[in-house]
Amino acid sequence: MPHPTAKLQAGHENAQPAGLPARRAALSLLDAVIRRGQPLEQALGAAARNITHAPDRALAHGIAAGVLRYMAELDALIDSATPRPLPDDAKARMVLRLALAQALILETPPHAVIATSLPLVDGGPRKLVHGVLGTLFRRKLTLPPAPRLPAAVEERWAEAWGIDVVAAARGAMGHRPPLDLSLRDSGATGEWAERLAGISLAPGHVRLPAESDVPALPGYAEGQWWVQDLAASIPARLLGAGDGRSVLDLCAAPGGKTMQLAAAGWRVTSVDQSQRRLERMQANLARTGVEASVLRADLTQWEPAESVDAILLDAPCSATGIFRRHPDVLHRIGPRQIAEMAEIQTALLDRAVNWLKPGGTLVYATCSLEPEEGEAQIESLLARHPHMQPRAIDQASLPAGLLPDAHSLRILPGLLADTGGLDGFFIASLSRSESV
């Protein structure tokens, strides 16, 4: 019969360190993004399904996101402490990435990092992981303020936009972006900027620090504003005042642009295919008290009963422009996914232009930094549809510091960087010929 102290010792050895479930969830999240190509937010539900404590879910997300922001730097540190490089998708490398992100980004004490990392490689190379962490923690490690992006992304963007934009993107990746709010009443911008202790970069906009607690802010419960990056608010701004005219907001959920349009006096019909996102949209509409007709439909099959005065198509896209909020996108998206999205955008544009009244306006937007999803789409559209014409963008409708081309606006990393920057976007304004 074992001695009682032996039982106690065994029980102690088998006890899980505090915080281990969050680390297991972070490992699962990283695997979902890197090996299976899933969006980080989408993978969180399954990865953290056994975690009920909200801060632990947030910790799992924060660790995984930190790895994705600094992957190149973390891998370089790991490679400097191993006799030969580990495979990119090896579990030991994944665990080491998570461990170093905790120590260098979240400033978790080394002993806690090691205690919660070694159980993740049970049955695997524990000695290797322990040895690498010991070697690295004996050094004075730091991470640069501007992490490198995945090599393929840097090459693609350097070719499209130049090395200065790549450098700006690195800088944007190194910190959380600020929190932008769109106001229901743009006439009260000064009042809300003062009340929220923020800054305003355009009418109807207030910018706050990234760490702001959204539900606790004044005006949230009363629906006075909603969260929306300033760049994402520009497409609706280009349509101006509605004066009761009709507009289709296509791919509309979760509803930021719909609420802008309704607040500006448009008669809005909002269409989206996702039931989950439409439920969020309905909740947002109820909170803010603005009205819109909301439909769930597949835009490749649906069409309106009558033509409309304006259409806002914020098309499905690669979403590479929102990398500073969702760093996983740069590890999941490549030329194949970009080409697939471009095909969908072309199909939606070809349908939407036929739903405009003569003289009607189409605003097309994507939160993408890929020319195939922006400039090339509009050039091709104008060639296919002679009745569509470029429509000049009124610079007065834009935040100060943004300069449009003849009929489009390209927002790149680095723009308005001194006030917190913007998500990457492409926005074009077109009109249908009066003679059609």
Secondary structure, 3 states (H helix, E strand, C coil): CCCHHHHHHHHHHHCCCCCHHHHHHHHHHHHHHHCCCCCHHHHHHHHCCCCCCHHHHHHHHHHHHHHHHCHHHHHHHHHCCCCCCCCCCCHHHHHHHHHHHHHHCCCCCHHHHHHHHHHHHCCCCHHHHHHHHHHHHCCCCCCCCCCCCCHHHHHHHHHHHCHHHHHHHHHHHCCCCCEEEEECCHHHHHHHHHHCCCECCCCCEEEECCCCCHHHCCCCCCCCEEECCHHHHHHHHCCCCCCCCEEEEECCCCCHHHHHHHHCCCEEEEEECCHHHHHHHHHHHHHHCCCCEEEECCCCCCCCCCCEEEEEEECCCCCHHHCCCCCCHHHHCCHHHHHHHHHHHHHHHHHHHHHEEEEEEEEEEECCCCHHHCHHHHHHHHHHCCCEEECCCCHHHCCCCCCCCCCEEEECCCCCHHHCCCCCEEEEEEEECCCC
